Amino acid sequence: MSLKEVFAEIEAGFEAAHPGVDVVVNFAGSQILAGQIEEGAPVDVFAAADEAQMRRAIAGGRVAAGLRFASNRLVLISPAGAAIVGPGELGRPGLRLVLAGPGVPAGSYARQALQELGVAEAALANLVSNEENVRGVVGKVSAGEADAGVVYATDVTPAVIDKLHVVPLAVTVTPSYEVAVLKDSPEPALARDFVAELQAPAGRAALARHGFLPP
């Protein structure tokens, strides 16, 4: 889900450069997409928000290898009117913490970050919801249904930034994104072109505009 806006932009540019081609993008948590690939869904290109979900696709036999094309940062978010100033507050009694589920890349990264910061045990004691994807975390915090969450920096979009207080997390955990062409893609040449677009100047510029970092 974290790639939604930037892939929409890249999709438009790709279609303009390939007249007659209609790129159909399925946006969901990487764990859901990997599951769909395992079940045989017709797919040309798979983009995952972590290495684990790409390994899952590789283990299923439909993907040979993933290519890292971008990275991200983790931030702590809280409602603008009730700001959390740092991760040390996440263990405060009564605080409502929301994370993506542990099987979701954003949720796995968040738990690693809390562990690195030394606040995992206290923070997870306040966990009230495991969301299916990172946008679910943003939605609950921005609506005031939770007091704090950990998300990707790129998910603090213009649509929600005024509703949130954002604190970058000083951790070594670095979310990374991988992409691959499926072995059984019915359009392998176009699929390879799309992957190449992510590495081309226009693709890199689009990723940067949306806050993504180089791989």
MIVOLUM-431298 format. One record per residue (C-alpha): residue number from 1; residue in one letter; chain; z, y, x. Coordinates in pm, 1 decimal, padded with zeros to 6 digits. Layout:
BEGIN
site i->NUM	aa->A	ch->A	zz->Z	yy->Y	xx->X
...
This chain:
BEGIN
site i->1	aa->M	ch->A	zz->00000.0	yy->00000.0	xx->00000.0
site i->2	aa->S	ch->A	zz->00063.2	yy->00238.6	xx->00289.0
site i->3	aa->L	ch->A	zz->-00311.3	yy->00244.9	xx->00363.7
site i->4	aa->K	ch->A	zz->-00412.1	yy->00348.6	xx->00011.0
site i->5	aa->E	ch->A	zz->-00507.4	yy->00712.9	xx->00065.0
site i->6	aa->V	ch->A	zz->-00668.3	yy->00675.9	xx->00405.6
site i->7	aa->F	ch->A	zz->-00870.8	yy->00370.3	xx->00306.6
site i->8	aa->A	ch->A	zz->-00994.6	yy->00555.5	xx->-00002.1
site i->9	aa->E	ch->A	zz->-01126.8	yy->00825.2	xx->00231.2
site i->10	aa->I	ch->A	zz->-01279.2	yy->00575.1	xx->00473.8
site i->11	aa->E	ch->A	zz->-01430.6	yy->00383.8	xx->00181.5
site i->12	aa->A	ch->A	zz->-01613.5	yy->00696.6	xx->00061.4
site i->13	aa->G	ch->A	zz->-01752.3	yy->00766.0	xx->00408.1
site i->14	aa->F	ch->A	zz->-01860.0	yy->00404.7	xx->00455.4
site i->15	aa->E	ch->A	zz->-02041.9	yy->00396.6	xx->00122.4
site i->16	aa->A	ch->A	zz->-02218.8	yy->00722.9	xx->00204.8
site i->17	aa->A	ch->A	zz->-02339.3	yy->00571.9	xx->00531.9
site i->18	aa->H	ch->A	zz->-02444.6	yy->00246.8	xx->00361.5
site i->19	aa->P	ch->A	zz->-02644.4	yy->00339.2	xx->00047.1
site i->20	aa->G	ch->A	zz->-02616.1	yy->00081.7	xx->-00226.9
site i->21	aa->V	ch->A	zz->-02291.0	yy->-00065.9	xx->-00093.9
site i->22	aa->D	ch->A	zz->-01987.3	yy->-00056.8	xx->-00321.0
site i->23	aa->V	ch->A	zz->-01664.5	yy->-00123.6	xx->-00133.0
site i->24	aa->V	ch->A	zz->-01399.8	yy->-00275.4	xx->-00359.3
site i->25	aa->V	ch->A	zz->-01049.3	yy->-00227.6	xx->-00219.3
site i->26	aa->N	ch->A	zz->-00748.2	yy->-00425.7	xx->-00340.9
site i->27	aa->F	ch->A	zz->-00427.2	yy->-00238.6	xx->-00260.6
site i->28	aa->A	ch->A	zz->-00102.3	yy->-00439.4	xx->-00260.1
site i->29	aa->G	ch->A	zz->00177.8	yy->-00540.8	xx->-00026.6
site i->30	aa->S	ch->A	zz->00043.0	yy->-00731.4	xx->00274.4
site i->31	aa->Q	ch->A	zz->00240.5	yy->-01040.6	xx->00176.1
site i->32	aa->I	ch->A	zz->00066.5	yy->-01045.1	xx->-00162.9
site i->33	aa->L	ch->A	zz->-00276.6	yy->-01001.8	xx->-00005.5
site i->34	aa->A	ch->A	zz->-00207.8	yy->-01278.4	xx->00247.1
site i->35	aa->G	ch->A	zz->-00106.2	yy->-01503.8	xx->-00043.2
site i->36	aa->Q	ch->A	zz->-00430.7	yy->-01426.7	xx->-00224.6
site i->37	aa->I	ch->A	zz->-00625.7	yy->-01520.9	xx->00088.3
site i->38	aa->E	ch->A	zz->-00435.2	yy->-01849.3	xx->00109.7
site i->39	aa->E	ch->A	zz->-00531.0	yy->-01918.3	xx->-00252.0
site i->40	aa->G	ch->A	zz->-00900.4	yy->-01868.8	xx->-00173.3
site i->41	aa->A	ch->A	zz->-00964.7	yy->-01521.1	xx->-00311.5
site i->42	aa->P	ch->A	zz->-01311.4	yy->-01390.1	xx->-00214.8
site i->43	aa->V	ch->A	zz->-01241.6	yy->-01143.1	xx->00065.3
site i->44	aa->D	ch->A	zz->-01450.0	yy->-00984.6	xx->00341.0
site i->45	aa->V	ch->A	zz->-01186.9	yy->-00785.8	xx->00533.6
site i->46	aa->F	ch->A	zz->-00808.3	yy->-00819.2	xx->00547.2
site i->47	aa->A	ch->A	zz->-00589.4	yy->-00530.8	xx->00667.4
site i->48	aa->A	ch->A	zz->-00220.9	yy->-00612.9	xx->00716.2
site i->49	aa->A	ch->A	zz->00078.0	yy->-00390.3	xx->00782.9
site i->50	aa->D	ch->A	zz->00228.8	yy->-00630.4	xx->01033.0
site i->51	aa->E	ch->A	zz->00140.2	yy->-00913.9	xx->01268.4
site i->52	aa->A	ch->A	zz->00333.1	yy->-01172.5	xx->01066.0
site i->53	aa->Q	ch->A	zz->00105.2	yy->-01146.7	xx->00762.2
site i->54	aa->M	ch->A	zz->-00204.6	yy->-01159.4	xx->00981.7
site i->55	aa->R	ch->A	zz->-00065.2	yy->-01474.2	xx->01150.5
site i->56	aa->R	ch->A	zz->-00017.3	yy->-01620.1	xx->00804.0
site i->57	aa->A	ch->A	zz->-00384.2	yy->-01559.9	xx->00724.4
site i->58	aa->I	ch->A	zz->-00486.2	yy->-01707.9	xx->01059.9
site i->59	aa->A	ch->A	zz->-00272.6	yy->-02016.1	xx->00998.0
site i->60	aa->G	ch->A	zz->-00452.2	yy->-02064.4	xx->00666.1
site i->61	aa->G	ch->A	zz->-00779.2	yy->-02105.3	xx->00855.6
site i->62	aa->R	ch->A	zz->-00979.8	yy->-01822.2	xx->00700.8
site i->63	aa->V	ch->A	zz->-00916.2	yy->-01567.8	xx->00978.5
site i->64	aa->A	ch->A	zz->-00978.5	yy->-01614.8	xx->01350.7
site i->65	aa->A	ch->A	zz->-00785.9	yy->-01319.9	xx->01495.4
site i->66	aa->G	ch->A	zz->-00655.0	yy->-00978.0	xx->01404.4
site i->67	aa->L	ch->A	zz->-00735.0	yy->-00646.6	xx->01570.5
site i->68	aa->R	ch->A	zz->-00467.5	yy->-00378.8	xx->01590.4
site i->69	aa->F	ch->A	zz->-00608.4	yy->-00047.1	xx->01469.3
site i->70	aa->A	ch->A	zz->-00315.0	yy->00184.9	xx->01391.4
site i->71	aa->S	ch->A	zz->00061.2	yy->00225.9	xx->01405.0
site i->72	aa->N	ch->A	zz->00324.6	yy->00414.9	xx->01208.5
site i->73	aa->R	ch->A	zz->00682.1	yy->00546.1	xx->01220.6
site i->74	aa->L	ch->A	zz->00987.7	yy->00475.1	xx->01009.7
site i->75	aa->V	ch->A	zz->01177.6	yy->00747.1	xx->00827.4
site i->76	aa->L	ch->A	zz->01490.7	yy->00763.0	xx->00615.7
site i->77	aa->I	ch->A	zz->01431.9	yy->00927.7	xx->00279.9
site i->78	aa->S	ch->A	zz->01675.2	yy->01062.1	xx->00020.5
site i->79	aa->P	ch->A	zz->01638.8	yy->01287.7	xx->-00285.3
site i->80	aa->A	ch->A	zz->01586.5	yy->01650.8	xx->-00185.7
site i->81	aa->G	ch->A	zz->01887.3	yy->01762.5	xx->-00384.7
site i->82	aa->A	ch->A	zz->02122.3	yy->01501.8	xx->-00237.4
site i->83	aa->A	ch->A	zz->02013.3	yy->01472.7	xx->00123.2
site i->84	aa->I	ch->A	zz->02130.1	yy->01196.7	xx->00355.7
site i->85	aa->V	ch->A	zz->02149.1	yy->01350.3	xx->00702.5
site i->86	aa->G	ch->A	zz->02135.4	yy->01028.4	xx->00903.0
site i->87	aa->P	ch->A	zz->02154.9	yy->00647.2	xx->00899.8
site i->88	aa->G	ch->A	zz->02529.4	yy->00656.9	xx->00963.6
site i->89	aa->E	ch->A	zz->02573.7	yy->00753.5	xx->00597.7
site i->90	aa->L	ch->A	zz->02405.5	yy->00441.2	xx->00463.8
site i->91	aa->G	ch->A	zz->02733.1	yy->00248.8	xx->00456.6
site i->92	aa->R	ch->A	zz->02908.1	yy->00510.9	xx->00246.1
site i->93	aa->P	ch->A	zz->03086.7	yy->00354.4	xx->-00054.0
site i->94	aa->G	ch->A	zz->02881.5	yy->00381.0	xx->-00369.8
site i->95	aa->L	ch->A	zz->02556.6	yy->00474.8	xx->-00199.3
site i->96	aa->R	ch->A	zz->02248.8	yy->00312.1	xx->-00353.8
site i->97	aa->L	ch->A	zz->02004.1	yy->00190.5	xx->-00088.3
site i->98	aa->V	ch->A	zz->01656.5	yy->00065.6	xx->-00176.3
site i->99	aa->L	ch->A	zz->01428.9	yy->-00118.7	xx->00065.1
site i->100	aa->A	ch->A	zz->01109.2	yy->-00315.8	xx->00040.2
site i->101	aa->G	ch->A	zz->01189.8	yy->-00686.2	xx->00019.0
site i->102	aa->P	ch->A	zz->01257.9	yy->-00881.0	xx->00340.0
site i->103	aa->G	ch->A	zz->00922.3	yy->-01060.3	xx->00309.7
site i->104	aa->V	ch->A	zz->00735.2	yy->-00729.7	xx->00284.5
site i->105	aa->P	ch->A	zz->00629.9	yy->-00573.0	xx->00617.3
site i->106	aa->A	ch->A	zz->00801.5	yy->-00240.6	xx->00536.2
site i->107	aa->G	ch->A	zz->01118.5	yy->-00426.0	xx->00442.1
site i->108	aa->S	ch->A	zz->01116.2	yy->-00633.0	xx->00757.7
site i->109	aa->Y	ch->A	zz->01063.9	yy->-00326.4	xx->00975.9
site i->110	aa->A	ch->A	zz->01340.8	yy->-00140.2	xx->00790.7
site i->111	aa->R	ch->A	zz->01591.6	yy->-00419.4	xx->00849.0
site i->112	aa->Q	ch->A	zz->01499.5	yy->-00436.3	xx->01216.6
site i->113	aa->A	ch->A	zz->01553.2	yy->-00061.4	xx->01243.8
site i->114	aa->L	ch->A	zz->01893.2	yy->-00074.7	xx->01072.4
site i->115	aa->Q	ch->A	zz->01993.7	yy->-00355.3	xx->01307.0
site i->116	aa->E	ch->A	zz->01885.2	yy->-00153.2	xx->01609.5
site i->117	aa->L	ch->A	zz->02082.4	yy->00146.2	xx->01483.2
site i->118	aa->G	ch->A	zz->02393.3	yy->-00066.6	xx->01439.9
site i->119	aa->V	ch->A	zz->02428.6	yy->00005.7	xx->01068.4
site i->120	aa->A	ch->A	zz->02263.7	yy->-00300.9	xx->00914.0
site i->121	aa->E	ch->A	zz->02574.2	yy->-00475.6	xx->00783.2
site i->122	aa->A	ch->A	zz->02724.1	yy->-00169.0	xx->00616.7
site i->123	aa->A	ch->A	zz->02388.6	yy->-00043.1	xx->00486.5
site i->124	aa->L	ch->A	zz->02275.3	yy->-00375.4	xx->00339.9
site i->125	aa->A	ch->A	zz->02606.0	yy->-00405.0	xx->00156.3
site i->126	aa->N	ch->A	zz->02480.4	yy->-00104.8	xx->-00045.0
site i->127	aa->L	ch->A	zz->02135.8	yy->-00251.3	xx->-00112.2
site i->128	aa->V	ch->A	zz->02064.9	yy->-00234.8	xx->-00486.5
site i->129	aa->S	ch->A	zz->01695.7	yy->-00325.8	xx->-00500.5
site i->130	aa->N	ch->A	zz->01426.6	yy->-00509.6	xx->-00303.9
site i->131	aa->E	ch->A	zz->01089.8	yy->-00358.1	xx->-00389.2
site i->132	aa->E	ch->A	zz->00755.0	yy->-00537.7	xx->-00387.2
site i->133	aa->N	ch->A	zz->00599.1	yy->-00271.8	xx->-00164.8
site i->134	aa->V	ch->A	zz->00689.9	yy->00045.2	xx->00021.1
site i->135	aa->R	ch->A	zz->00561.8	yy->00274.2	xx->-00253.2
site i->136	aa->G	ch->A	zz->00821.8	yy->00122.9	xx->-00485.3
site i->137	aa->V	ch->A	zz->01090.8	yy->00249.9	xx->-00248.1
site i->138	aa->V	ch->A	zz->00940.9	yy->00598.0	xx->-00242.1
site i->139	aa->G	ch->A	zz->00913.3	yy->00599.9	xx->-00619.1
site i->140	aa->K	ch->A	zz->01276.6	yy->00510.1	xx->-00682.1
site i->141	aa->V	ch->A	zz->01415.6	yy->00757.6	xx->-00428.8
site i->142	aa->S	ch->A	zz->01189.2	yy->01043.9	xx->-00536.5
site i->143	aa->A	ch->A	zz->01288.4	yy->00981.2	xx->-00900.1
site i->144	aa->G	ch->A	zz->01658.0	yy->00992.1	xx->-00809.7
site i->145	aa->E	ch->A	zz->01707.6	yy->00626.1	xx->-00903.2
site i->146	aa->A	ch->A	zz->01834.4	yy->00554.4	xx->-00550.4
site i->147	aa->D	ch->A	zz->02017.8	yy->00756.6	xx->-00287.5
site i->148	aa->A	ch->A	zz->01825.1	yy->00642.6	xx->00019.3
site i->149	aa->G	ch->A	zz->01540.4	yy->00427.0	xx->00144.5
site i->150	aa->V	ch->A	zz->01351.8	yy->00347.9	xx->00463.8
site i->151	aa->V	ch->A	zz->00973.4	yy->00385.3	xx->00449.8
site i->152	aa->Y	ch->A	zz->00673.6	yy->00462.2	xx->00666.3
site i->153	aa->A	ch->A	zz->00627.1	yy->00827.3	xx->00756.6
site i->154	aa->T	ch->A	zz->00278.8	yy->00815.6	xx->00603.0
site i->155	aa->D	ch->A	zz->00424.0	yy->00729.7	xx->00261.9
site i->156	aa->V	ch->A	zz->00583.4	yy->01073.4	xx->00236.3
site i->157	aa->T	ch->A	zz->00264.2	yy->01207.5	xx->00084.7
site i->158	aa->P	ch->A	zz->00199.1	yy->01558.5	xx->-00052.2
site i->159	aa->A	ch->A	zz->00263.3	yy->01421.2	xx->-00401.3
site i->160	aa->V	ch->A	zz->00628.4	yy->01343.4	xx->-00323.0
site i->161	aa->I	ch->A	zz->00727.0	yy->01547.3	xx->-00018.6
site i->162	aa->D	ch->A	zz->00891.7	yy->01824.5	xx->-00224.7
site i->163	aa->K	ch->A	zz->01116.9	yy->01565.4	xx->-00390.0
site i->164	aa->L	ch->A	zz->01244.2	yy->01412.3	xx->-00066.8
site i->165	aa->H	ch->A	zz->01458.0	yy->01485.5	xx->00236.3
site i->166	aa->V	ch->A	zz->01312.9	yy->01305.9	xx->00537.7
site i->167	aa->V	ch->A	zz->01487.5	yy->01202.1	xx->00859.9
site i->168	aa->P	ch->A	zz->01283.1	yy->01030.8	xx->01135.7
site i->169	aa->L	ch->A	zz->01455.3	yy->00719.2	xx->01268.9
site i->170	aa->A	ch->A	zz->01500.1	yy->00708.1	xx->01646.6
site i->171	aa->V	ch->A	zz->01419.4	yy->00339.9	xx->01695.6
site i->172	aa->T	ch->A	zz->01185.4	yy->00131.6	xx->01905.8
site i->173	aa->V	ch->A	zz->01060.8	yy->-00057.9	xx->01600.0
site i->174	aa->T	ch->A	zz->00694.0	yy->00037.6	xx->01564.0
site i->175	aa->P	ch->A	zz->00504.9	yy->-00066.1	xx->01250.7
site i->176	aa->S	ch->A	zz->00155.1	yy->-00176.0	xx->01346.2
site i->177	aa->Y	ch->A	zz->-00155.9	yy->-00253.9	xx->01144.0
site i->178	aa->E	ch->A	zz->-00409.4	yy->-00528.2	xx->01205.1
site i->179	aa->V	ch->A	zz->-00749.8	yy->-00593.5	xx->01051.7
site i->180	aa->A	ch->A	zz->-00981.6	yy->-00893.0	xx->01053.4
site i->181	aa->V	ch->A	zz->-01312.2	yy->-01014.0	xx->00911.4
site i->182	aa->L	ch->A	zz->-01274.4	yy->-01338.7	xx->00722.5
site i->183	aa->K	ch->A	zz->-01466.7	yy->-01636.7	xx->00854.3
site i->184	aa->D	ch->A	zz->-01617.1	yy->-01707.1	xx->00512.7
site i->185	aa->S	ch->A	zz->-01706.1	yy->-01348.1	xx->00429.4
site i->186	aa->P	ch->A	zz->-02023.4	yy->-01340.6	xx->00217.9
site i->187	aa->E	ch->A	zz->-02115.8	yy->-01010.9	xx->00387.1
site i->188	aa->P	ch->A	zz->-02015.2	yy->-01060.7	xx->00752.4
site i->189	aa->A	ch->A	zz->-02236.0	yy->-00784.9	xx->00895.1
site i->190	aa->L	ch->A	zz->-02102.8	yy->-00524.7	xx->00652.7
site i->191	aa->A	ch->A	zz->-01749.3	yy->-00650.8	xx->00707.1
site i->192	aa->R	ch->A	zz->-01784.8	yy->-00607.2	xx->01083.3
site i->193	aa->D	ch->A	zz->-01927.0	yy->-00258.8	xx->01025.2
site i->194	aa->F	ch->A	zz->-01622.6	yy->-00166.2	xx->00816.2
site i->195	aa->V	ch->A	zz->-01383.5	yy->-00286.2	xx->01086.1
site i->196	aa->A	ch->A	zz->-01584.6	yy->-00095.2	xx->01345.8
site i->197	aa->E	ch->A	zz->-01553.2	yy->00217.8	xx->01130.0
site i->198	aa->L	ch->A	zz->-01174.5	yy->00204.5	xx->01168.5
site i->199	aa->Q	ch->A	zz->-01221.3	yy->00236.4	xx->01544.2
site i->200	aa->A	ch->A	zz->-01502.4	yy->00492.2	xx->01533.2
site i->201	aa->P	ch->A	zz->-01428.1	yy->00864.3	xx->01574.6
site i->202	aa->A	ch->A	zz->-01453.7	yy->00931.4	xx->01200.1
site i->203	aa->G	ch->A	zz->-01218.2	yy->00645.0	xx->01115.9
site i->204	aa->R	ch->A	zz->-00966.4	yy->00742.7	xx->01382.2
site i->205	aa->A	ch->A	zz->-00978.0	yy->01103.3	xx->01260.8
site i->206	aa->A	ch->A	zz->-00913.2	yy->00993.1	xx->00901.7
site i->207	aa->L	ch->A	zz->-00617.6	yy->00780.9	xx->01010.6
site i->208	aa->A	ch->A	zz->-00475.8	yy->01073.4	xx->01207.4
site i->209	aa->R	ch->A	zz->-00517.2	yy->01311.3	xx->00911.9
site i->210	aa->H	ch->A	zz->-00302.5	yy->01078.6	xx->00704.8
site i->211	aa->G	ch->A	zz->-00032.5	yy->01058.9	xx->00970.5
site i->212	aa->F	ch->A	zz->-00114.3	yy->00727.5	xx->01134.0
site i->213	aa->L	ch->A	zz->-00076.5	yy->00691.0	xx->01507.7
site i->214	aa->P	ch->A	zz->-00304.2	yy->00514.9	xx->01757.4
site i->215	aa->P	ch->A	zz->-00244.5	yy->00142.1	xx->01798.5
